[in-house]
Amino acid sequence: MRVIYEDGAPGPVVFAAQELQKYLEQMVKDLAQAPFSVRLQIDAGLCDASGGCDAFLVQVTQDGGVIAGGNPRSVLLGVYDYLHHLGCRFLLPAQGGEVIPQTERGSLCASYQKSASFYHRGVCIEGADSFENIRDFIDWLPKLGYNSFFLQFQVPYAFLARWYHHDENPYRDAQSFTYGDAARCMEELETQLEKRGLLLHKVGHGWTGEALGYQTASWDTNKETVTPQVERFAAELDGERKLYQGIPANTNLCYHSEEAIDVFAASVVAYAKEHPQVDYLHIWLADDYNNVCECEDCVKTTLSDQYVDLLNEIDRRLAEEGLETRIVFLLYQELLWPPVKKRLIHPQRFVLMFAPISRTFEESYALEQIPQALPEYVRNQIVLPASLGENLAYLRGWQAQFEGDSFVYDYPLGRAHYGDFGYLHIARVIHGDIQKLREMGLNGYISCQELRACFPNAMPNYMMGRTLFCEQTDPQELIREYFDAAYGAHAREAQEYLEQLSALECCDYINGKGSRIEAEIVHRMQRLRTCCEAFHPGEWQSESKTEQLFYQILEHHRRTVLYLAHAVLLLASGEKEQALEAWKEMREYICKAEPQFQPYLDVYRILEVTQKYTGFR
Ligand SMILES: [Zn+2]
């Protein structure tokens, strides 16, 4: 058995060959008996025919054949898709989450061609993550058809440090972890991305803090030192130029200041020059709102007009340096309002990213509810839109003046998912959202999310990846496929139970939306507890290690939901103090169990979200 490719083939093709060899050897016992060879090759015509999107062709008989991709990454995607076609299931972004079936030479035949529905298909790092969590997630991405990963900030220190410092887990001692450690992890992670040909997105927030003289790789406060830049060009609020709540990443600049623009643009150009491996460089402003500059010059224009000026200046300087860096700009908070006068001079350099962070997750994007007019923009008094229609109205406003490449940056697995205990509601919302992307005029989706979002399973990310690659994917089919592989003989039982939990979801409530005292939520939590009490996956038996793992996670999840539903029930009944006590019981339970279930539940993040947004404090 041989997997062959041309001498000097690109890294992702070589890696694809290793992967194909590795899996086929585990799957087929009679391969050694007669020659079997598969050739991996690049055929650029495949991508040309699909508007530049990933595309591949699989033609294999029982003697071997060919897997061709429109680019090196597409060859790898083709290999994983072929393995999926043969029955392999990649169920978790962690070790032990795969199902590799035994099969025979005669079952290796396949002949088909596929191309991705959307160009941008990726995930952005959030939460608290060990190096292994991120590495395993990157390994998982192409197995589900994704092609992009986003490491936030210049160095993704925040996410790694939260894990190694064990923030929010009082039962574990903090380990030492520095910015330098994070930089070393990043280098290795970028190597892993390169090996697979995945598109690398970088930075986003942090530029404003850097321009103010702070190394900004997190949302940490920095109240001790006030740099001279802060007094010169931080945004003026109530007559004062200072860090906003002491947080450099959340502080805006006075974008009228020529010095501020010069420092900002120069740092972007210097970064772009030093990091040619970055495919998409994100230029975002402060990560907070209603804190934009009130100086006499800034009030004469809008933040979006100033943003476009800044982007044009960055574009001009990059062009001067001969750099073709793609810049992603963000529609978010104040920047949801389209600029009044200014326009991007060279739209081809830019990618529009629409980030409806305050949207509801009770349902998918609704195009029929878009209002004609936008609310008036009032400086430092904006209210973030929850309705899907209003969110989409802002997108329409920007699209009226920018026709370039674009994608949505959304948050179903950022906070709201903690309110869907069955994970099937949020998986269906994701599916529905992706099916609306084309009509919304967007060419893909990057999910800003916890990487450890597999509680009780990784169905939402599975749905997301597969639907982004093929928008016509049937969600019921996909759920069936996933549950069969994960739960074996108990698949239907598990699904029926999780459907019940999902029908009682409280995504918006967990995310801090709506009244904190709410009879409907009380009622749902009562029913949820009854469902959980009657269910006993801990008693299930299986020979399969993968199924055993899924049963253990499901039992741990069941117990956690009993705690959390009790706490939410009390909070929604107005029993704030008792609610906090119940929440602390949940915290103790999940913190103590974290070593055993580390890759599946982000303990840091669920505790942060339920305090900061749900209201356990
Ligand atoms: Zn100003």
Boltz pocket constraint, residues with backbone or C-beta under 6 A from the ligand:
constraints:
  - pocket:
      binder: B
      contacts: [[A, 235], [A, 236], [A, 253], [A, 254], [A, 255], [A, 256], [A, 257], [A, 293], [A, 294], [A, 295], [A, 296], [A, 297], [A, 298]]
      max_distance: 6.0
